[in-house]
Amino acid sequence: MQPMANQKGFTLLEMLIVIIIIGILSSFAIPHYMNMQEEARIANTKGKMAAIRGGLELAHAKILVSGINTGTTGDNPDWPTLEELQYNELRLPTRPEALLHLQLVRSNLFSDELDKALPPCSLPDMTPGMSQNPSGVTYRSLADISKSVRNATEASCWAYYPGDELDAYGRVTGAVFFVNDDRTQTNNVDSADQVPSQW
């Protein structure tokens, strides 16, 4: 048997040095990890926005193809209305039969409850109002969306202009869908340094 004096191990000083090195590395790694989490949540919300926009454009195309009484004066509006977006389906009784109950966004969140059907918005720096109603959609007018800095409320996470007004040339303007977070100072800034109103 070897005597105990010949067995080697770490000294207390060596252990302290290792712990200090691990602490220094952690101080760099943890903030980077937190930034990755923020980027992931922002990317997730931007992906949901893209899906909803795609659904709106598809519904718009199907409405136009129907050719039935569309336009600002018709009872079959060109774009989905605010109510239809809030319920995630074309539900106006004046819609053609083939369009009724068309779901705008394919989602398991289909619901008969107002503002429960769209994917919820989840951003790192959400206001209390947004956190309480992450799937909610509020209306914006053409004047509202035309401002260089839009004024948001805390009524919901999503904001929607349904494209039901005419522009300066007398044409129906396209629908606009965006995150209802127009604060100039926010942590919700993506990797391109853009705030939600620019997404």
C-alpha positions as CSV (number, residue, x, y, z in Angstrom):
1,M,0.0,0.0,0.0
2,Q,1.2,3.5,-0.8
3,P,1.7,5.8,2.1
4,M,-0.8,8.7,2.3
5,A,2.0,11.3,1.9
6,N,2.5,10.2,-1.8
7,Q,-1.1,10.8,-2.8
8,K,-1.6,14.1,-4.7
9,G,-4.6,16.3,-4.9
10,F,-5.7,19.9,-5.4
11,T,-4.7,22.5,-2.9
12,L,-7.2,25.0,-1.6
13,L,-5.5,27.8,-3.6
14,E,-5.9,25.8,-6.8
15,M,-9.6,25.2,-6.1
16,L,-10.1,28.9,-5.5
17,I,-8.4,29.8,-8.8
18,V,-10.6,27.4,-10.7
19,I,-13.8,28.8,-9.1
20,I,-12.7,32.3,-9.9
21,I,-12.1,31.4,-13.6
22,I,-15.5,29.7,-13.8
23,G,-17.1,32.8,-12.3
24,I,-15.5,35.1,-14.8
25,L,-16.5,32.9,-17.7
26,S,-20.1,32.8,-16.4
27,S,-20.3,36.6,-16.2
28,F,-19.7,36.7,-19.9
29,A,-21.9,33.7,-20.8
30,I,-25.1,34.5,-18.9
31,P,-25.8,37.9,-20.5
32,H,-25.2,36.4,-23.9
33,Y,-27.6,33.6,-23.0
34,M,-30.2,36.1,-21.9
35,N,-29.8,38.0,-25.2
36,M,-30.3,34.8,-27.1
37,Q,-33.6,34.2,-25.2
38,E,-34.8,37.8,-26.1
39,E,-33.9,37.2,-29.8
40,A,-35.7,33.9,-29.8
41,R,-38.9,35.5,-28.3
42,I,-38.7,38.4,-30.8
43,A,-38.1,35.9,-33.7
44,N,-41.1,33.8,-32.5
45,T,-43.4,36.9,-32.5
46,K,-42.1,38.0,-36.0
47,G,-42.9,34.5,-37.3
48,K,-46.4,34.7,-35.9
49,M,-46.8,38.1,-37.6
50,A,-45.7,36.6,-40.9
51,A,-48.2,33.8,-40.6
52,I,-51.1,36.2,-39.8
53,R,-50.1,38.5,-42.7
54,G,-50.1,35.6,-45.0
55,G,-53.5,34.5,-43.9
56,L,-54.9,38.1,-44.4
57,E,-53.4,38.2,-47.9
58,L,-54.8,34.8,-48.8
59,A,-58.3,35.8,-47.5
60,H,-58.0,39.1,-49.4
61,A,-57.3,37.2,-52.7
62,K,-60.2,34.8,-52.1
63,I,-62.6,37.7,-51.4
64,L,-61.5,39.5,-54.6
65,V,-61.8,36.3,-56.7
66,S,-65.4,35.9,-55.5
67,G,-66.2,39.1,-57.3
68,I,-69.3,39.6,-55.2
69,N,-70.0,43.2,-54.1
70,T,-66.5,44.1,-52.9
71,G,-65.1,47.6,-52.3
72,T,-65.7,50.3,-49.8
73,T,-69.4,50.6,-50.7
74,G,-70.1,46.8,-50.9
75,D,-71.2,44.5,-48.1
76,N,-68.3,42.1,-48.9
77,P,-65.3,44.2,-47.8
78,D,-62.1,43.5,-49.7
79,W,-60.1,42.8,-46.6
80,P,-61.1,40.9,-43.5
81,T,-62.6,43.3,-40.9
82,L,-61.4,43.9,-37.4
83,E,-64.1,41.6,-36.0
84,E,-63.1,38.8,-38.4
85,L,-59.5,39.1,-37.4
86,Q,-60.4,39.1,-33.7
87,Y,-62.3,35.8,-34.3
88,N,-59.8,34.4,-36.8
89,E,-62.4,33.6,-39.4
90,L,-64.5,35.3,-42.2
91,R,-67.8,35.6,-40.3
92,L,-69.7,38.5,-41.8
93,P,-73.2,37.2,-42.8
94,T,-72.8,39.1,-46.1
95,R,-69.8,37.0,-47.1
96,P,-70.3,34.6,-50.0
97,E,-71.2,31.1,-48.8
98,A,-67.9,29.7,-50.0
99,L,-66.0,32.2,-47.8
100,L,-68.0,31.9,-44.6
101,H,-66.0,30.5,-41.6
102,L,-62.7,30.5,-43.6
103,Q,-60.0,30.5,-40.9
104,L,-57.5,33.3,-41.6
105,V,-54.6,31.7,-39.7
106,R,-54.4,27.9,-39.4
107,S,-54.1,27.5,-35.6
108,N,-55.2,25.3,-32.8
109,L,-56.3,28.5,-31.1
110,F,-59.5,28.7,-33.1
111,S,-62.1,30.0,-30.8
112,D,-65.6,31.6,-30.6
113,E,-64.3,34.0,-28.0
114,L,-63.2,37.5,-29.0
115,D,-59.4,37.9,-29.1
116,K,-58.7,34.3,-28.2
117,A,-58.1,32.8,-31.6
118,L,-54.8,34.4,-32.8
119,P,-51.4,33.3,-31.6
120,P,-50.5,35.3,-28.5
121,C,-47.7,37.9,-28.6
122,S,-44.8,37.2,-26.3
123,L,-42.0,39.8,-26.2
124,P,-39.3,40.3,-23.6
125,D,-40.4,43.8,-22.7
126,M,-44.2,43.8,-22.7
127,T,-46.4,46.4,-21.1
128,P,-48.9,45.3,-18.4
129,G,-51.8,45.9,-20.8
130,M,-50.1,43.7,-23.5
131,S,-49.4,41.0,-21.0
132,Q,-53.0,40.8,-19.9
133,N,-54.3,40.4,-23.5
134,P,-51.6,38.9,-25.6
135,S,-53.9,37.7,-28.4
136,G,-56.0,40.9,-28.6
137,V,-56.3,43.0,-31.7
138,T,-57.2,46.7,-31.8
139,Y,-58.2,48.8,-34.8
140,R,-56.1,51.5,-36.4
141,S,-57.3,54.0,-39.0
142,L,-55.4,55.0,-42.2
143,A,-54.4,58.2,-40.4
144,D,-53.0,56.2,-37.4
145,I,-50.8,53.9,-39.5
146,S,-49.6,56.8,-41.7
147,K,-47.9,58.6,-38.8
148,S,-44.1,58.3,-38.6
149,V,-44.4,57.4,-35.0
150,R,-47.7,55.6,-34.3
151,N,-49.4,56.1,-31.0
152,A,-50.2,52.8,-29.4
153,T,-52.4,51.9,-26.4
154,E,-52.1,49.0,-24.1
155,A,-55.4,47.5,-25.3
156,S,-53.7,44.6,-27.0
157,C,-50.5,43.2,-28.5
158,W,-51.6,43.3,-32.1
159,A,-52.8,46.3,-34.1
160,Y,-54.7,46.1,-37.4
161,Y,-55.7,48.4,-40.2
162,P,-58.3,46.5,-42.3
163,G,-57.7,48.5,-45.6
164,D,-61.2,49.8,-45.8
165,E,-60.4,53.4,-46.7
166,L,-59.4,55.1,-49.9
167,D,-55.9,56.6,-50.4
168,A,-55.2,60.0,-52.2
169,Y,-55.7,58.3,-55.6
170,G,-59.1,56.8,-54.7
171,R,-57.8,53.2,-54.4
172,V,-58.5,50.9,-51.5
173,T,-55.3,50.7,-49.4
174,G,-53.8,47.5,-48.3
175,A,-54.4,46.1,-44.8
176,V,-51.6,46.6,-42.3
177,F,-50.9,44.3,-39.3
178,F,-48.3,45.1,-36.7
179,V,-47.2,44.6,-33.1
180,N,-49.0,47.2,-31.0
181,D,-45.8,48.4,-29.4
182,D,-44.7,51.8,-30.8
183,R,-42.6,53.0,-27.9
184,T,-39.4,54.7,-28.9
185,Q,-37.6,53.3,-25.9
186,T,-38.1,49.5,-25.6
187,N,-36.0,46.4,-25.1
188,N,-37.9,44.8,-28.0
189,V,-35.3,45.5,-30.5
190,D,-34.3,42.9,-33.0
191,S,-30.8,42.0,-34.4
192,A,-31.2,44.7,-37.0
193,D,-31.9,47.4,-34.4
194,Q,-35.5,47.7,-35.4
195,V,-38.3,48.3,-32.9
196,P,-41.7,46.5,-33.3
197,S,-43.3,49.3,-35.4
198,Q,-40.7,48.7,-38.0
199,W,-41.1,44.9,-38.3
